[in-house]
Amino acid sequence: MPIIINLDVMLAKRKMRSNELAEKVGITTANLSILKTGKAKAIRFSTLEAICEILDCQPGDIMEYIDENKL
């Protein structure tokens, strides 16, 4: 998949655990895990906004596009 999720990187930079982020965002740890592993098919803008607000980052800090044709 050409969209890479770097949520683990931001969590490490902010010294925050996944379950703490999930609680603050208001989603289950299972749904956060699905997002972190890149298995999510979609993310609500409200969820993305909450994650960015809590982690004090931009959407581009969490998600990255990789052109598979250039690999």
Distance bins in CASP14 RR format, pairs under 12 A and 6 or more apart:
PFRMAT RR
TARGET T0000
AUTHOR 0000-0000-0000
RMODE 2
METHOD distances of the structure
MODEL  1
1 37 0 0 0 0 0 1 0 0 0 0 0
1 38 1 0 0 1 0 0 0 0 0 0 0
1 39 0 0 0 0 1 0 0 0 0 0 0
1 40 0 0 0 0 0 1 0 0 0 0 0
1 41 0 0 0 0 0 1 0 0 0 0 0
1 63 0 0 0 0 0 1 0 0 0 0 0
1 64 0 0 0 0 0 1 0 0 0 0 0
1 65 0 0 0 0 0 1 0 0 0 0 0
1 66 0 0 0 0 1 0 0 0 0 0 0
1 68 0 0 0 0 1 0 0 0 0 0 0
2 38 0 0 0 0 0 1 0 0 0 0 0
2 63 0 0 0 0 0 1 0 0 0 0 0
2 64 0 0 0 0 1 0 0 0 0 0 0
2 65 1 0 1 0 0 0 0 0 0 0 0
2 66 1 0 1 0 0 0 0 0 0 0 0
2 67 1 0 0 1 0 0 0 0 0 0 0
2 68 1 0 1 0 0 0 0 0 0 0 0
2 69 0 0 0 0 1 0 0 0 0 0 0
2 70 0 0 0 0 0 1 0 0 0 0 0
2 71 0 0 0 0 1 0 0 0 0 0 0
3 35 0 0 0 0 0 1 0 0 0 0 0
3 38 1 0 0 1 0 0 0 0 0 0 0
3 39 0 0 0 0 0 1 0 0 0 0 0
3 40 0 0 0 0 1 0 0 0 0 0 0
3 41 0 0 0 0 0 1 0 0 0 0 0
3 42 0 0 0 0 0 1 0 0 0 0 0
3 43 0 0 0 0 0 1 0 0 0 0 0
3 59 0 0 0 0 0 1 0 0 0 0 0
3 60 0 0 0 0 0 1 0 0 0 0 0
3 62 0 0 0 0 0 1 0 0 0 0 0
3 63 1 0 1 0 0 0 0 0 0 0 0
3 64 1 0 0 1 0 0 0 0 0 0 0
3 65 1 0 1 0 0 0 0 0 0 0 0
3 66 1 0 0 1 0 0 0 0 0 0 0
3 67 0 0 0 0 0 1 0 0 0 0 0
3 68 0 0 0 0 0 1 0 0 0 0 0
4 36 0 0 0 0 0 1 0 0 0 0 0
4 37 0 0 0 0 0 1 0 0 0 0 0
4 38 1 0 0 1 0 0 0 0 0 0 0
4 60 0 0 0 0 0 1 0 0 0 0 0
4 61 0 0 0 0 0 1 0 0 0 0 0
4 62 0 0 0 0 1 0 0 0 0 0 0
4 63 1 0 0 1 0 0 0 0 0 0 0
4 64 1 0 1 0 0 0 0 0 0 0 0
4 65 1 0 0 1 0 0 0 0 0 0 0
4 66 1 0 1 0 0 0 0 0 0 0 0
4 67 0 0 0 0 0 1 0 0 0 0 0
4 68 0 0 0 0 0 1 0 0 0 0 0
4 71 0 0 0 0 0 1 0 0 0 0 0
5 11 0 0 0 0 0 1 0 0 0 0 0
5 32 0 0 0 0 0 1 0 0 0 0 0
5 33 0 0 0 0 0 1 0 0 0 0 0
5 34 0 0 0 0 1 0 0 0 0 0 0
5 35 1 0 0 1 0 0 0 0 0 0 0
5 36 1 0 0 1 0 0 0 0 0 0 0
5 37 1 0 0 1 0 0 0 0 0 0 0
5 38 1 0 1 0 0 0 0 0 0 0 0
5 39 0 0 0 0 1 0 0 0 0 0 0
5 40 1 0 0 1 0 0 0 0 0 0 0
5 43 0 0 0 0 1 0 0 0 0 0 0
5 48 0 0 0 0 0 1 0 0 0 0 0
5 51 0 0 0 0 0 1 0 0 0 0 0
5 59 0 0 0 0 0 1 0 0 0 0 0
5 60 0 0 0 0 0 1 0 0 0 0 0
5 61 0 0 0 0 0 1 0 0 0 0 0
5 62 1 0 0 1 0 0 0 0 0 0 0
5 63 1 0 0 1 0 0 0 0 0 0 0
5 64 0 0 0 0 1 0 0 0 0 0 0
5 65 0 0 0 0 0 1 0 0 0 0 0
5 66 0 0 0 0 0 1 0 0 0 0 0
6 12 0 0 0 0 1 0 0 0 0 0 0
6 13 0 0 0 0 1 0 0 0 0 0 0
6 35 0 0 0 0 0 1 0 0 0 0 0
6 36 0 0 0 0 1 0 0 0 0 0 0
6 38 0 0 0 0 0 1 0 0 0 0 0
6 51 0 0 0 0 0 1 0 0 0 0 0
6 55 0 0 0 0 0 1 0 0 0 0 0
6 57 0 0 0 0 1 0 0 0 0 0 0
6 58 0 0 0 0 0 1 0 0 0 0 0
6 59 0 0 0 0 0 1 0 0 0 0 0
6 60 0 0 0 0 1 0 0 0 0 0 0
6 61 1 0 0 1 0 0 0 0 0 0 0
6 62 1 0 1 0 0 0 0 0 0 0 0
6 63 1 0 0 1 0 0 0 0 0 0 0
6 64 1 0 1 0 0 0 0 0 0 0 0
6 65 0 0 0 0 0 1 0 0 0 0 0
6 66 0 0 0 0 0 1 0 0 0 0 0
7 13 0 0 0 0 0 1 0 0 0 0 0
7 14 0 0 0 0 0 1 0 0 0 0 0
7 16 0 0 0 0 0 1 0 0 0 0 0
7 17 0 0 0 0 0 1 0 0 0 0 0
7 18 0 0 0 0 1 0 0 0 0 0 0
7 21 0 0 0 0 1 0 0 0 0 0 0
7 22 0 0 0 0 0 1 0 0 0 0 0
7 25 0 0 0 0 0 1 0 0 0 0 0
7 32 1 0 0 1 0 0 0 0 0 0 0
7 33 0 0 0 0 1 0 0 0 0 0 0
7 34 0 0 0 0 0 1 0 0 0 0 0
7 35 1 0 0 1 0 0 0 0 0 0 0
7 36 1 0 1 0 0 0 0 0 0 0 0
7 37 0 0 0 0 1 0 0 0 0 0 0
7 38 0 0 0 0 1 0 0 0 0 0 0
7 40 0 0 0 0 0 1 0 0 0 0 0
7 43 0 0 0 0 0 1 0 0 0 0 0
7 47 0 0 0 0 0 1 0 0 0 0 0
7 48 0 0 0 0 0 1 0 0 0 0 0
7 51 1 0 0 1 0 0 0 0 0 0 0
7 52 0 0 0 0 0 1 0 0 0 0 0
7 54 0 0 0 0 0 1 0 0 0 0 0
7 55 0 0 0 0 1 0 0 0 0 0 0
7 57 0 0 0 0 1 0 0 0 0 0 0
7 59 0 0 0 0 0 1 0 0 0 0 0
7 60 0 0 0 0 0 1 0 0 0 0 0
7 61 0 0 0 0 1 0 0 0 0 0 0
7 62 1 0 1 0 0 0 0 0 0 0 0
7 63 0 0 0 0 1 0 0 0 0 0 0
7 64 0 0 0 0 0 1 0 0 0 0 0
8 14 0 0 0 0 0 1 0 0 0 0 0
8 16 0 0 0 0 0 1 0 0 0 0 0
8 17 0 0 0 0 0 1 0 0 0 0 0
8 18 0 0 0 0 1 0 0 0 0 0 0
8 21 0 0 0 0 0 1 0 0 0 0 0
8 32 0 0 0 0 0 1 0 0 0 0 0
8 33 0 0 0 0 0 1 0 0 0 0 0
8 35 0 0 0 0 0 1 0 0 0 0 0
8 36 1 0 0 1 0 0 0 0 0 0 0
8 37 0 0 0 0 1 0 0 0 0 0 0
8 38 0 0 0 0 0 1 0 0 0 0 0
8 55 0 0 0 0 0 1 0 0 0 0 0
8 61 0 0 0 0 0 1 0 0 0 0 0
8 62 0 0 0 0 1 0 0 0 0 0 0
9 16 0 0 0 0 0 1 0 0 0 0 0
9 36 0 0 0 0 0 1 0 0 0 0 0
9 55 0 0 0 0 0 1 0 0 0 0 0
9 57 0 0 0 0 1 0 0 0 0 0 0
9 60 0 0 0 0 0 1 0 0 0 0 0
9 61 0 0 0 0 1 0 0 0 0 0 0
9 62 0 0 0 0 1 0 0 0 0 0 0
9 63 0 0 0 0 0 1 0 0 0 0 0
9 64 0 0 0 0 1 0 0 0 0 0 0
10 16 0 0 0 0 1 0 0 0 0 0 0
10 18 0 0 0 0 0 1 0 0 0 0 0
10 21 0 0 0 0 1 0 0 0 0 0 0
10 35 0 0 0 0 0 1 0 0 0 0 0
10 36 0 0 0 0 0 1 0 0 0 0 0
10 51 0 0 0 0 1 0 0 0 0 0 0
10 52 0 0 0 0 1 0 0 0 0 0 0
10 54 0 0 0 0 1 0 0 0 0 0 0
10 55 1 0 1 0 0 0 0 0 0 0 0
10 56 0 0 0 0 1 0 0 0 0 0 0
10 57 1 0 1 0 0 0 0 0 0 0 0
10 58 0 0 0 0 0 1 0 0 0 0 0
10 59 0 0 0 0 0 1 0 0 0 0 0
10 60 0 0 0 0 1 0 0 0 0 0 0
10 61 1 0 1 0 0 0 0 0 0 0 0
10 62 1 0 1 0 0 0 0 0 0 0 0
10 63 0 0 0 0 0 1 0 0 0 0 0
10 64 0 0 0 0 0 1 0 0 0 0 0
11 17 1 0 0 1 0 0 0 0 0 0 0
11 18 1 0 0 1 0 0 0 0 0 0 0
11 19 0 0 0 0 0 1 0 0 0 0 0
11 20 0 0 0 0 1 0 0 0 0 0 0
11 21 1 0 0 1 0 0 0 0 0 0 0
11 22 0 0 0 0 0 1 0 0 0 0 0
11 24 0 0 0 0 0 1 0 0 0 0 0
11 25 0 0 0 0 0 1 0 0 0 0 0
11 32 0 0 0 0 1 0 0 0 0 0 0
11 33 0 0 0 0 0 1 0 0 0 0 0
11 35 0 0 0 0 0 1 0 0 0 0 0
11 36 0 0 0 0 1 0 0 0 0 0 0
11 51 0 0 0 0 1 0 0 0 0 0 0
11 54 0 0 0 0 0 1 0 0 0 0 0
11 55 1 0 0 1 0 0 0 0 0 0 0
11 57 0 0 0 0 0 1 0 0 0 0 0
11 61 0 0 0 0 0 1 0 0 0 0 0
11 62 0 0 0 0 1 0 0 0 0 0 0
12 18 0 0 0 0 0 1 0 0 0 0 0
12 21 0 0 0 0 0 1 0 0 0 0 0
12 36 0 0 0 0 0 1 0 0 0 0 0
12 55 0 0 0 0 0 1 0 0 0 0 0
13 55 0 0 0 0 1 0 0 0 0 0 0
13 56 0 0 0 0 1 0 0 0 0 0 0
13 57 0 0 0 0 1 0 0 0 0 0 0
13 61 0 0 0 0 1 0 0 0 0 0 0
13 62 0 0 0 0 0 1 0 0 0 0 0
14 20 0 0 0 0 1 0 0 0 0 0 0
14 21 0 0 0 0 1 0 0 0 0 0 0
14 24 0 0 0 0 0 1 0 0 0 0 0
14 51 0 0 0 0 0 1 0 0 0 0 0
14 52 0 0 0 0 0 1 0 0 0 0 0
14 54 0 0 0 0 1 0 0 0 0 0 0
14 55 1 0 1 0 0 0 0 0 0 0 0
14 56 1 0 0 1 0 0 0 0 0 0 0
14 57 0 0 0 0 1 0 0 0 0 0 0
14 61 0 0 0 0 0 1 0 0 0 0 0
14 62 0 0 0 0 0 1 0 0 0 0 0
15 21 0 0 0 0 0 1 0 0 0 0 0
15 55 0 0 0 0 0 1 0 0 0 0 0
16 22 0 0 0 0 0 1 0 0 0 0 0
16 23 0 0 0 0 0 1 0 0 0 0 0
16 24 0 0 0 0 1 0 0 0 0 0 0
16 25 0 0 0 0 0 1 0 0 0 0 0
16 32 0 0 0 0 0 1 0 0 0 0 0
16 51 0 0 0 0 0 1 0 0 0 0 0
16 54 1 0 0 1 0 0 0 0 0 0 0
16 55 1 0 0 1 0 0 0 0 0 0 0
16 56 0 0 0 0 0 1 0 0 0 0 0
16 57 0 0 0 0 0 1 0 0 0 0 0
17 23 0 0 0 0 1 0 0 0 0 0 0
17 24 0 0 0 0 0 1 0 0 0 0 0
17 29 0 0 0 0 1 0 0 0 0 0 0
17 32 0 0 0 0 0 1 0 0 0 0 0
17 36 0 0 0 0 0 1 0 0 0 0 0
18 24 0 0 0 0 0 1 0 0 0 0 0
18 25 0 0 0 0 0 1 0 0 0 0 0
18 27 0 0 0 0 0 1 0 0 0 0 0
18 28 0 0 0 0 0 1 0 0 0 0 0
18 29 1 0 0 1 0 0 0 0 0 0 0
18 30 0 0 0 0 0 1 0 0 0 0 0
18 31 0 0 0 0 0 1 0 0 0 0 0
18 32 1 0 1 0 0 0 0 0 0 0 0
18 33 1 0 0 1 0 0 0 0 0 0 0
18 34 0 0 0 0 0 1 0 0 0 0 0
18 35 0 0 0 0 1 0 0 0 0 0 0
18 36 1 0 0 1 0 0 0 0 0 0 0
18 37 0 0 0 0 0 1 0 0 0 0 0
18 51 0 0 0 0 0 1 0 0 0 0 0
18 55 0 0 0 0 0 1 0 0 0 0 0
19 25 0 0 0 0 0 1 0 0 0 0 0
19 26 0 0 0 0 0 1 0 0 0 0 0
19 27 0 0 0 0 0 1 0 0 0 0 0
19 28 0 0 0 0 1 0 0 0 0 0 0
19 29 1 0 1 0 0 0 0 0 0 0 0
19 30 0 0 0 0 0 1 0 0 0 0 0
19 31 0 0 0 0 0 1 0 0 0 0 0
19 32 0 0 0 0 1 0 0 0 0 0 0
19 33 0 0 0 0 1 0 0 0 0 0 0
19 36 0 0 0 0 0 1 0 0 0 0 0
20 26 0 0 0 0 0 1 0 0 0 0 0
20 29 0 0 0 0 1 0 0 0 0 0 0
20 32 0 0 0 0 0 1 0 0 0 0 0
20 54 0 0 0 0 1 0 0 0 0 0 0
20 55 0 0 0 0 0 1 0 0 0 0 0
21 27 0 0 0 0 1 0 0 0 0 0 0
21 28 0 0 0 0 0 1 0 0 0 0 0
21 29 0 0 0 0 1 0 0 0 0 0 0
21 31 0 0 0 0 0 1 0 0 0 0 0
21 32 1 0 0 1 0 0 0 0 0 0 0
21 33 0 0 0 0 0 1 0 0 0 0 0
21 35 0 0 0 0 0 1 0 0 0 0 0
21 36 0 0 0 0 1 0 0 0 0 0 0
21 47 0 0 0 0 0 1 0 0 0 0 0
21 50 0 0 0 0 1 0 0 0 0 0 0
21 51 1 0 0 1 0 0 0 0 0 0 0
21 52 0 0 0 0 0 1 0 0 0 0 0
21 53 0 0 0 0 0 1 0 0 0 0 0
21 54 1 0 0 1 0 0 0 0 0 0 0
21 55 1 0 0 1 0 0 0 0 0 0 0
21 57 0 0 0 0 0 1 0 0 0 0 0
21 62 0 0 0 0 0 1 0 0 0 0 0
22 28 1 0 0 1 0 0 0 0 0 0 0
22 29 1 0 1 0 0 0 0 0 0 0 0
22 30 0 0 0 0 1 0 0 0 0 0 0
22 31 1 0 0 1 0 0 0 0 0 0 0
22 32 1 0 1 0 0 0 0 0 0 0 0
22 33 0 0 0 0 1 0 0 0 0 0 0
22 34 0 0 0 0 0 1 0 0 0 0 0
22 35 0 0 0 0 1 0 0 0 0 0 0
22 36 0 0 0 0 0 1 0 0 0 0 0
22 47 0 0 0 0 0 1 0 0 0 0 0
22 50 0 0 0 0 0 1 0 0 0 0 0
22 51 0 0 0 0 1 0 0 0 0 0 0
22 54 0 0 0 0 0 1 0 0 0 0 0
23 29 0 0 0 0 1 0 0 0 0 0 0
23 32 0 0 0 0 1 0 0 0 0 0 0
23 50 0 0 0 0 0 1 0 0 0 0 0
23 54 0 0 0 0 0 1 0 0 0 0 0
24 32 0 0 0 0 0 1 0 0 0 0 0
24 47 0 0 0 0 0 1 0 0 0 0 0
24 50 1 0 0 1 0 0 0 0 0 0 0
24 51 0 0 0 0 1 0 0 0 0 0 0
24 53 0 0 0 0 1 0 0 0 0 0 0
24 54 1 0 1 0 0 0 0 0 0 0 0
24 55 0 0 0 0 1 0 0 0 0 0 0
25 31 0 0 0 0 1 0 0 0 0 0 0
25 32 1 0 0 1 0 0 0 0 0 0 0
25 35 0 0 0 0 1 0 0 0 0 0 0
25 43 0 0 0 0 0 1 0 0 0 0 0
25 44 0 0 0 0 0 1 0 0 0 0 0
25 46 0 0 0 0 1 0 0 0 0 0 0
25 47 1 0 0 1 0 0 0 0 0 0 0
25 48 0 0 0 0 1 0 0 0 0 0 0
25 49 0 0 0 0 1 0 0 0 0 0 0
25 50 1 0 1 0 0 0 0 0 0 0 0
25 51 1 0 1 0 0 0 0 0 0 0 0
25 52 0 0 0 0 0 1 0 0 0 0 0
25 53 0 0 0 0 1 0 0 0 0 0 0
25 54 1 0 0 1 0 0 0 0 0 0 0
25 55 0 0 0 0 1 0 0 0 0 0 0
26 32 0 0 0 0 1 0 0 0 0 0 0
26 44 0 0 0 0 0 1 0 0 0 0 0
26 46 0 0 0 0 0 1 0 0 0 0 0
26 47 0 0 0 0 1 0 0 0 0 0 0
26 50 1 0 0 1 0 0 0 0 0 0 0
26 51 0 0 0 0 0 1 0 0 0 0 0
26 54 0 0 0 0 0 1 0 0 0 0 0
27 33 0 0 0 0 0 1 0 0 0 0 0
27 34 0 0 0 0 1 0 0 0 0 0 0
27 35 0 0 0 0 1 0 0 0 0 0 0
27 36 0 0 0 0 0 1 0 0 0 0 0
27 40 0 0 0 0 0 1 0 0 0 0 0
27 43 0 0 0 0 1 0 0 0 0 0 0
27 44 0 0 0 0 1 0 0 0 0 0 0
27 46 0 0 0 0 0 1 0 0 0 0 0
27 47 1 0 0 1 0 0 0 0 0 0 0
27 48 0 0 0 0 0 1 0 0 0 0 0
27 50 0 0 0 0 1 0 0 0 0 0 0
27 51 0 0 0 0 1 0 0 0 0 0 0
27 54 0 0 0 0 0 1 0 0 0 0 0
28 34 0 0 0 0 1 0 0 0 0 0 0
28 35 0 0 0 0 0 1 0 0 0 0 0
28 47 0 0 0 0 0 1 0 0 0 0 0
29 35 0 0 0 0 0 1 0 0 0 0 0
29 36 0 0 0 0 1 0 0 0 0 0 0
30 36 0 0 0 0 0 1 0 0 0 0 0
30 37 0 0 0 0 0 1 0 0 0 0 0
30 39 0 0 0 0 0 1 0 0 0 0 0
30 40 0 0 0 0 0 1 0 0 0 0 0
31 37 0 0 0 0 0 1 0 0 0 0 0
31 38 0 0 0 0 0 1 0 0 0 0 0
31 39 0 0 0 0 0 1 0 0 0 0 0
31 40 1 0 0 1 0 0 0 0 0 0 0
31 41 0 0 0 0 0 1 0 0 0 0 0
31 42 0 0 0 0 0 1 0 0 0 0 0
31 43 0 0 0 0 1 0 0 0 0 0 0
31 44 0 0 0 0 0 1 0 0 0 0 0
31 47 0 0 0 0 1 0 0 0 0 0 0
31 51 0 0 0 0 0 1 0 0 0 0 0
32 38 0 0 0 0 0 1 0 0 0 0 0
32 39 0 0 0 0 0 1 0 0 0 0 0
32 40 0 0 0 0 1 0 0 0 0 0 0
32 43 0 0 0 0 0 1 0 0 0 0 0
32 47 0 0 0 0 1 0 0 0 0 0 0
32 50 0 0 0 0 0 1 0 0 0 0 0
32 51 0 0 0 0 1 0 0 0 0 0 0
32 54 0 0 0 0 0 1 0 0 0 0 0
32 62 0 0 0 0 0 1 0 0 0 0 0
33 39 0 0 0 0 1 0 0 0 0 0 0
33 40 0 0 0 0 1 0 0 0 0 0 0
34 40 1 0 1 0 0 0 0 0 0 0 0
34 41 0 0 0 0 1 0 0 0 0 0 0
34 42 0 0 0 0 0 1 0 0 0 0 0
34 43 0 0 0 0 1 0 0 0 0 0 0
34 47 0 0 0 0 0 1 0 0 0 0 0
35 41 0 0 0 0 0 1 0 0 0 0 0
35 42 0 0 0 0 1 0 0 0 0 0 0
35 43 1 0 0 1 0 0 0 0 0 0 0
35 44 0 0 0 0 0 1 0 0 0 0 0
35 47 0 0 0 0 1 0 0 0 0 0 0
35 48 0 0 0 0 1 0 0 0 0 0 0
35 50 0 0 0 0 0 1 0 0 0 0 0
35 51 0 0 0 0 1 0 0 0 0 0 0
35 62 0 0 0 0 1 0 0 0 0 0 0
35 63 0 0 0 0 1 0 0 0 0 0 0
36 43 0 0 0 0 0 1 0 0 0 0 0
36 51 0 0 0 0 0 1 0 0 0 0 0
36 62 0 0 0 0 1 0 0 0 0 0 0
36 63 0 0 0 0 0 1 0 0 0 0 0
38 62 0 0 0 0 0 1 0 0 0 0 0
38 63 0 0 0 0 1 0 0 0 0 0 0
38 64 0 0 0 0 0 1 0 0 0 0 0
40 47 0 0 0 0 1 0 0 0 0 0 0
40 48 0 0 0 0 0 1 0 0 0 0 0
40 62 0 0 0 0 0 1 0 0 0 0 0
40 63 0 0 0 0 0 1 0 0 0 0 0
42 48 0 0 0 0 0 1 0 0 0 0 0
43 49 0 0 0 0 0 1 0 0 0 0 0
43 50 0 0 0 0 0 1 0 0 0 0 0
43 51 0 0 0 0 1 0 0 0 0 0 0
43 52 0 0 0 0 0 1 0 0 0 0 0
43 59 0 0 0 0 1 0 0 0 0 0 0
43 62 0 0 0 0 1 0 0 0 0 0 0
43 63 0 0 0 0 1 0 0 0 0 0 0
44 50 0 0 0 0 1 0 0 0 0 0 0
44 51 0 0 0 0 0 1 0 0 0 0 0
45 51 0 0 0 0 0 1 0 0 0 0 0
45 52 0 0 0 0 0 1 0 0 0 0 0
45 59 0 0 0 0 1 0 0 0 0 0 0
46 52 0 0 0 0 0 1 0 0 0 0 0
46 53 0 0 0 0 0 1 0 0 0 0 0
47 53 0 0 0 0 0 1 0 0 0 0 0
47 54 0 0 0 0 0 1 0 0 0 0 0
47 59 0 0 0 0 0 1 0 0 0 0 0
47 62 0 0 0 0 0 1 0 0 0 0 0
48 54 0 0 0 0 0 1 0 0 0 0 0
48 55 0 0 0 0 0 1 0 0 0 0 0
48 57 0 0 0 0 0 1 0 0 0 0 0
48 58 0 0 0 0 0 1 0 0 0 0 0
48 59 1 0 1 0 0 0 0 0 0 0 0
48 60 0 0 0 0 1 0 0 0 0 0 0
48 61 0 0 0 0 0 1 0 0 0 0 0
48 62 1 0 0 1 0 0 0 0 0 0 0
48 63 0 0 0 0 1 0 0 0 0 0 0
49 55 0 0 0 0 0 1 0 0 0 0 0
49 57 0 0 0 0 0 1 0 0 0 0 0
49 58 0 0 0 0 0 1 0 0 0 0 0
49 59 0 0 0 0 1 0 0 0 0 0 0
49 62 0 0 0 0 0 1 0 0 0 0 0
50 56 0 0 0 0 0 1 0 0 0 0 0
50 57 0 0 0 0 0 1 0 0 0 0 0
50 59 0 0 0 0 0 1 0 0 0 0 0
50 62 0 0 0 0 0 1 0 0 0 0 0
51 57 0 0 0 0 1 0 0 0 0 0 0
51 58 0 0 0 0 0 1 0 0 0 0 0
51 59 0 0 0 0 1 0 0 0 0 0 0
51 60 0 0 0 0 0 1 0 0 0 0 0
51 61 0 0 0 0 1 0 0 0 0 0 0
51 62 1 0 0 1 0 0 0 0 0 0 0
51 63 0 0 0 0 0 1 0 0 0 0 0
52 58 1 0 0 1 0 0 0 0 0 0 0
52 59 1 0 0 1 0 0 0 0 0 0 0
52 60 0 0 0 0 1 0 0 0 0 0 0
52 61 1 0 0 1 0 0 0 0 0 0 0
52 62 1 0 0 1 0 0 0 0 0 0 0
52 63 0 0 0 0 0 1 0 0 0 0 0
53 59 0 0 0 0 0 1 0 0 0 0 0
53 62 0 0 0 0 0 1 0 0 0 0 0
54 62 0 0 0 0 0 1 0 0 0 0 0
55 61 1 0 0 1 0 0 0 0 0 0 0
55 62 1 0 0 1 0 0 0 0 0 0 0
56 62 0 0 0 0 0 1 0 0 0 0 0
57 63 0 0 0 0 0 1 0 0 0 0 0
58 64 0 0 0 0 0 1 0 0 0 0 0
59 65 0 0 0 0 0 1 0 0 0 0 0
END
